[in-house]
Amino acid sequence: MEQIILFIDDNPVEPKEIKKAFKSHRDSSRLQFVASAKAGLDIIQKNPVKAVFIKEKLPDMDAFAFTKHLKKTGMQVPVVFI
């Protein structure tokens, strides 16, 4: 099953550049970009997510609060603050 590498950033860098960087890994993961922590949590609850890259401060919650919410779900997903 295809897993998602999730990027959560309300003002993302050029997604094309990120996709280009990950393309060389020849991984079957799909890159997905969302602008809010809530949208990220919704995706994680409905899809297999391999890793999350999240901006430290977002309008709806910061990355620390996001990881607390994630922990409450019982899901174990690596999270990288950007």
N, C-alpha and C positions, 0 to 999 in steps of 0.2 A: 504494500500500500504506500502511495506517495505521501511523504511527510512534508510539512511546511516549515520553512525558516521564516519567522515573523519579525518584521521591523515596525516598531511603534515610534512614530515621530510626527509631531504636528507641523514641522517644517523640514521635511526630509531633504537630504542631499539628492543629487540626481539618481533616481532609481536605475537608470540605464547603466551608470557606472558601477553600481553595486552588483547588478546582474552580471555585468561583464567580469567582475572580479570573481564571482562565485562560479561562473560557467567553466572555468578551468579545472574545477574539482570533479567534474563528471559524476556528480551526485544526482540521484533521482528526485531530490527535494525541490519543492516549488517555493519560490520567494514570494512573500505577500507583504504588502505595505498598508498600514492603517494609521490614522491620525490621532487616535485617542486610546487611552488605556482600557476603557470600557469595551471598545470595539475589539481590542486585542484579547481580553478575557472571554468575550463571546466566541471568538474564533477558536481559542484554546479548548473551550468546553465542547465544541462541535467537531473538531478536527484533530488528527494526530500532528502535534507540533514537535519538531526536533530541537529547536532553540529559539530564543527570543532576544532581540536586540532592542532595547528601549531607551529613549531619551530620559535623562534623569528627572527633568521637570516638564510636566505636561499640564495643560489647562484643567483637565478633569481629576488627575491625581498624580502624585510623584511616583518614581520608580520603586521606592521603598514600600509605599502603600500597595502598589501593584503586586509586589512579591508576597506581601502578607495575604492579599486576596487569593493569589495563586496557591499559596500554601494551604489555605482553608479548603480548597477544592480537593486536596490530596494528590494533585498531579505533580509529578516531578519533571520539570522542564528546566534546562540550563538557561539562565538569564544573564545577559551582559548589558551593563549600563553604558550608554554612549552619551 
